[in-house]
Amino acid sequence: MTKRADKVAAVATGVGIGLMAFMVTWTVGARVTERMLERPTSAYVAMATAILLGLLVSGIAAWRLLRTVGNRIQEIDEVSAIAD
């Protein structure tokens, strides 16, 4: 049961990291694209960039955290096997 909970927590944390990347990219991107492009186009470009970067960061963070959880669970299993 602990394995599944750890995996869910790892994915949820990865999604949270992706959402933070989305918000920062959207805020900064909106300011930058406002200066370079006209009004509606700048908002679309900023939003598209933020969505893509948020998804990318979320996927990478979740993948890295899941790898860490898998290694930790394997170590715990080895220690508990020695203790038995």
C-alpha positions in Angstrom: 0.0 0.0 0.0 2.9 2.4 0.8 4.3 1.9 -2.7 1.2 3.2 -4.4 0.8 6.1 -2.0 4.5 7.1 -2.6 4.0 7.0 -6.4 0.8 9.1 -6.2 2.6 11.6 -4.0 5.5 11.7 -6.5 3.2 12.4 -9.4 1.2 15.0 -7.5 4.4 16.8 -6.5 5.5 16.7 -10.2 2.2 18.3 -11.2 2.6 21.0 -8.6 6.1 21.8 -9.8 4.7 22.0 -13.4 2.0 24.4 -12.3 4.5 26.7 -10.7 6.6 26.6 -13.9 3.4 27.4 -15.8 2.5 30.4 -13.6 6.0 31.9 -13.7 6.3 31.4 -17.5 2.9 32.9 -18.1 3.6 36.0 -16.0 7.0 36.6 -17.4 6.0 35.6 -20.9 3.0 37.9 -21.0 5.3 40.9 -20.1 7.9 40.0 -22.7 5.5 39.2 -25.6 3.5 42.4 -24.8 6.5 44.4 -25.8 7.2 42.5 -29.0 3.7 41.6 -30.4 0.3 43.1 -30.7 -2.3 42.6 -28.0 -4.2 39.4 -28.7 -1.3 37.7 -30.3 1.0 38.3 -27.3 -1.5 36.7 -25.0 -1.8 33.6 -27.2 1.9 33.2 -27.5 2.5 33.6 -23.8 -0.3 31.1 -22.9 0.9 28.5 -25.4 4.5 28.8 -24.2 3.4 28.5 -20.6 1.3 25.5 -21.2 4.0 23.7 -23.2 6.7 24.5 -20.6 4.4 23.6 -17.7 3.6 20.2 -19.2 7.3 19.5 -20.0 8.4 20.5 -16.5 5.6 18.5 -14.9 6.5 15.4 -16.8 10.2 15.6 -16.1 9.7 16.3 -12.4 7.2 13.4 -12.0 9.4 11.0 -13.9 12.5 11.9 -11.7 10.5 11.7 -8.5 9.0 8.3 -9.5 12.6 7.0 -10.2 13.6 8.2 -6.7 10.6 6.5 -5.1 11.3 3.2 -6.9 14.9 3.2 -5.6 13.8 4.1 -2.1 11.2 1.3 -2.0 13.7 -1.2 -3.2 16.1 -0.2 -0.4 13.4 -0.5 2.2 12.5 -4.0 0.9 16.1 -5.0 1.1 16.5 -3.7 4.7 13.2 -5.4 5.8 14.4 -8.7 4.2 17.6 -8.6 6.2 15.7 -7.8 9.4 13.5 -10.8 9.0 
